[in-house]
Amino acid sequence: MAKFGKDVAIIGAGAAGMMCAMEAGKRGRSVLLLDHAAKLGEKIRISGGGRCNFTNLYAKPENFLSHNPDFFRSALARFTPADFISLVKKHGIHYHEKTAGQLFCNDSSRQIIKLLRDECTVAGVEWQMPCRVHRIDRASKTAVESGGFVLETDKGRFASNSLVIATGGLSIPQIGASPLGYRIAEQFGLNVTPLRPALVPLMFAPEQAASFSQLTGVAVDGEVRCNGGRFRGGILLTHRGLSGPAILQISSYWRPGMAIDIDLLPDIDAITWLLDQRRGSATLSSVLAGQLPRRLAQIWCEATVREKPAKPMSEYSVAELKRIAMCLHKWSITPSGTAGYRKAEVTLGGVDTRELSSRTMEAKKVPGLYFIGEVVDVTGHLGGFNFQWAWASGYAAGQVV
């Protein structure tokens, strides 16, 4: 027999799991929240440089990726950034807006963890932490009075009518990420789409690393394009590759073998500007240093310009300058790979949304089984969108479990 029965058991006490728990508890449901971690909300704690980019004012469906681009519309419409901001204000948390609608705590991300914990406490949620789940079985109502599901854990056996999987993805394994949620989906016959690190730095191929690794720490504002994605923002060169907000964004669109195109001068018509400089005796790298970091200008010229980069601007033909201008607007780099899950902010892919109800997050083939948050094949852009998906999907499931 199970240790005790609950209306709802939730595996995963992260952003989505706690949101679902508090919402279900508010409805008078008995809720058990389990997590294998000893510390609550570690991914929340480290997010946003320790200040938690908890939502984005401008979150809309266009900011999310999935094999089914219509799936997330319902949940996002029913729990909006304004709804979470109301919670933040209710708990007296002061916050500020950074670039493009990104909202951060003024003080600490721990305030968001406390908000969620306090809301769960008021809602009567019970906790089992740390608690490792070893096995999950369906239970008939004759075998277990509460029916639904039986969980075998290192803290004993638990039963619930409904089971919510909020285990997150594979990103940042150093704080406990695991494939448990995907294995549970597969156990119950649900499809899982291919998984990849997302919002992650991209690595140079060896020949590129030889030229550009010496630029570690150099940053530039540019536009990056790949596979239908286009993002403007900071680009940071590292000893192994490329990082910075624009690169993290495009990494969700990049696939092995694809090139990314970088516009180093997105605000300038490069050919007009270069032709204006043609009358002078300065070298190309010296001229470019007026718009780009000097070291980047020098090494980019050496690696990219076929013509002698040290010759005076006056010696370049119009055709040569047109080719150089094109390269400045379309510096093409084919990464060798990503920096992997250890450096990824989220996981791309997950439980196939075709398997789930877009209104409730319930598995169509397994009544009573729900999947929310990062474990689902929904990935947001950088800037608070993935937290908004956690809140929205957790809220959706919390209204029905």
Buried (B, 14 or more C-beta within 10 A) or exposed (E): EBBBBBBBBBBBBBBBBBBBBBBBBBBEBBBBBBBBBEEBBBBBBEBBEEBBBBBBBBBBEEBBBBBBEEBBEBBBEEBBBEBBBEBBEEBEBEBEEBEBBBBBBEEBBBBBBBBBBEBBEEBBBBBBBEBBBEEBEBBEEEEBEBBBBBBBBEBEBBBBBBBBBBBBBBBBBEEBBBBBBBEBBEEBEBEBBEBBBBBBBBBBEEEBBEBBBEBEEBBBBBBBBBEEBBBBBBBBBBEBBBBBBBBBBBBBBBEEEEBBBBBBBBEBEBBEBBBEBBEEEBBBBBBBBEBBBEBBBBBBBEBBBEBEBEBBBEEBEEEBBBBBBEBBBEBEBBBBBBBBBEBBBBBBBBBBBBBBBBEBBBBEEBEBBBBBBBBBBBBBBBBBBBBBBBBBBBBBBBBBB
